[in-house]
Amino acid sequence: MPKTNQPEDDENWIEGYGHLGGRGWREGLDDAMHRGPHAGRGPRGFRRTDSRIEEDINERLTEHSWIDATDVEVSVENGEVTLRGRVNDLEAKDLAEEIAESVYGVKSVDNQIRVKQRRKAS
């Protein structure tokens, strides 16, 4: 029988870690950190800086495999995000907005991104 990385007693392993969704320890830890009853309740007076919010959005846009953010600009003022520039299609425009909205500290998103016009073949 081939050797596996799981403990020999699978039932106890699942019982101890099954609540993590069976996807892996990192995903389970992320779930536990962000889905508990106190998620989003930081210290009194805490506010993410605009530069951190902007950096987070830029990183997520850069890392996302379904959007080419080469011509996208992000600016943040008092937690209010403005997206400008051009993307290839409407789905990418909507996705950029969803990415920005998902960042902690964002109050609103003004999506001014335009969809590039496709040239017709002659």
N, C-alpha and C positions, 0 to 999 in steps of 0.2 A: 504494500500500500504506500502511495507517495506521501512524503512528509509535507505538512502544511504549516503555515505561520500561526494558525489559530491554536489555542489551547486544546488539549485532547477532549475536555468536557465542554462541547459546544453549547449545551443548554445553559450552563452557568455563565459562559462568556456572553451569550445573547441576553440572558437575564440581567447581567451587570451593565451591558452597553447597548442593549436594544433600543433604549430611549433616544439614542443618538441618531437614529434614522438609518443605521446600517450603511451609511455612505462613507464613513471614514472618520478618524478621530478629529481631524482639522475642521471638517464641516460640522461635526457634532459640537465642538467647542464654540465655533462661531454661532451656532443656533443657541447654545446656552447663554452666551454673552449678550445676544441681541433680542431674545424672546422672553426673557424673564419678566417678572412683575415690575421691576425697577428700571427697565431699559429706557434710556433717554432722560433719566432724572439725574442731572449732574449737580455739582456744588452750586450753592447760592451765588447768583451773579455771573456764572460762567457763560461765556459767549465765544463761539469759535471766531477767529479773526477772518476777515475777508480774504486775506492772502492764503490761509490754510484751505478755505473752501474752494478758492480758485485753483489751487494746486491739486486738490483732490479731484475736482471735475476734469482738469486737464489730463491727469494721470488715467482716469477711467476712460476718457475719450480715446486716449492714445492706446490703451491696452485692449479696447473692445475690438473684436475681430470682424464685426459686421458694419463698421462705420469708418470711412476715410475722413478723418478730421483735419486733414492738411490745411484746408482753407477755412477753418472755424476759429473764431476768437471768443474768448470767455472773459467777461469782466464782472466784478462783484462789488457792490456798494451796500453796506449795512445788511448783508445777507440776501440782497436782491440780485439775482443773476441775470445778465444779458448775454445772449448768444447771438453772434453775427457771423456772416460769411456765406459760403456756398457748400452744398453737398450734392451728391449724385442723384438722389431720389427722395421722395416724400417719407419713405420708411426711415431713412437715415436722419432726416430732420426730426421726426417724432422720437426716434431713439435717443438723439442728442438731448432732447428736452427731458425725457424720462431719466437719463443718466444724471443730469443736473439736479432734477427733483429728488433723486434718491440720496443725495449727499447730505449728511447731518449738518444742520445750521442754515440750510437754504430756506428762505421765507417764501420766495416767489421766483418764477422764471419767465423772462420776456424773450421769447424765441423769435428773433428777427432773421433767422437763417433762410436763405433762398435756395430753391432747387435749381441746379444747372439745367439750362435748356439743351436738349439733345439735338444734334444736327441731323437733318434728314439726309439719307444717302441719295445721291443724284444719279 
